[in-house]
Amino acid sequence: MVLFKADIISCSIPGTVVRSMLTSAVRVWVSCPSMIVAALGVNGLRADDDAIKNVPADKMAWQITEEGVGFAPLIGERFNEAYMAMVKLPAGLVSPAHIKSANMFGVVIMGTITHLEVGADPSQAIPLTEGAFYKVPAGIGHVSRCISDVDCVTFLYQDGKFDFIPVER
């Protein structure tokens, strides 16, 4: 008796090949932005059209904040709706404690980053390196740190518009 039909899907992240098994009941995935999109059912994002969209790394339209954080929009307008973007945190950056009003999902592309809940023991921070996945739920106060000597770059999907609401530590 066959309970699930399974297909193996793979994708590449620079220097890595990641495999995932998709079943009719459960989607299990690791470290692949396209699989994050499939698993989350990102239907609310506006697709520019039905054509394939390719954005070479050297053609990304980086917007840099006054704090030095870079955003390269991929899909969606981050201040108005759910969006996908490449995000670059400068090496050594420590964010102020803050919350987001939407869930945040990411895959680390370069560097080493941590996201730690406000009030948690700093020794519990888990360093996330290339290929690692993270989720920061809406409403959870947290601090993000780029702890590497190189900038931290992540693929980011947020299921609502961008915000940055400071919280007390």
Secondary structure, DSSP 4 states (H G I P E B T S, - for coil): -----EEEEEEEETTEEEEEEEESS-EE--S-HHHHHHHHT--SSPPS-SS-----GGG---EE-TTS-EEEEEES-TTTS-EEEEEEEPTT-BPPSEE-SS-EEEEEEES-EEEEETTS-GGG---B-TT-EEEE-TT--EEEEE-SSS-EEEEEEESS----EE---
